[in-house]
Amino acid sequence: MNRILAMVDQSPVAPRVLTTAAAVARLLHCEVDAVTAVSDESERPPGATATITDRHGGATRIVHGDPEAALMDELAAPDVIVGVLGTRTLRSHPHLLGHVAHTVVTGTSTPLVLVPPDSRPLTAEHPVFLVPLDGTRRTSDSVNPIAAMLTAEAGENITLHVFDSTTVPMFAPSRHGSQLLAEEFMAQHASGTAQRAEARIGAPAQHILEVAHQHHVDAIVLAWSQSLEAGRAEVIRRVISEAEVPVVLATCR
């Protein structure tokens, strides 16, 4: 059976990572494989694994060696469909994501679900996913497959496109015009994966966060190029830093 890899440590976000992984596994008909990577046996806190196991009803595997390399190897396994891990904040420096998480996020081509420190876990039986698209085929081809998988049997996708002052059509500022524009955009770029559409004008990250809050979405699905260097991925940085829900990352191919 295919696996959802839940990458956990002893941080407070670990229970939410496991809860989110269980929800993703239910949606994709996979099993959860929880794993903790440690450099050596002395780094394993006494009783820590048993506490996680008792609370969530499943065993947590311990893999030894360099944690970054070990988790990258685990994610590369052909039966791993999605990885789930907790993050820190990205506000001031990319490594505040966590050194291990930073390596995983920027290095793997496997789709990831990030659980930010202040977010609620994914638990809904019929979750709502917000799928921002920029109108390029590269982005649509990256996020539409995972969005479709997550809602194949349950749930709903909301497509969001944020225009700026140079790209918005003349009729869009009215509420009726904006809705027509959103539906036309969805028809062209969502490939039948979305049920609802939203269009906004302004700063993408701000509107992503506002629409996610307004519609009480359960997760946000974003495409990205795997770069967190200075001046890059500003939308990703802000969304992960401020999101109230998990963030699904699909690598642009």
FENUR-V50855 format. One record per run of one state. SS is the DSSP state (A for helix, B for strand, O for the rest). FROM is the first residue (numbers start at 1). TO is the last residue. If there is no record, write none. Layout:
BEGIN
ss;from;to
SS;FROM;TO
SS;FROM;TO
END
This chain:
BEGIN
ss;from;to
O;1;2
B;3;7
O;8;13
A;14;28
O;29;30
B;31;38
O;39;40
A;41;43
O;44;47
A;48;56
O;57;59
B;60;64
O;65;66
A;67;75
O;76;79
B;80;86
O;87;93
A;94;97
O;98;98
A;99;107
O;108;110
B;111;115
O;116;119
B;120;120
O;121;127
B;128;132
O;133;136
A;137;150
O;151;155
B;156;163
O;164;174
A;175;189
O;190;195
B;196;201
O;202;203
A;204;214
O;215;218
B;219;224
O;225;233
A;234;242
O;243;244
B;245;251
O;252;253
END
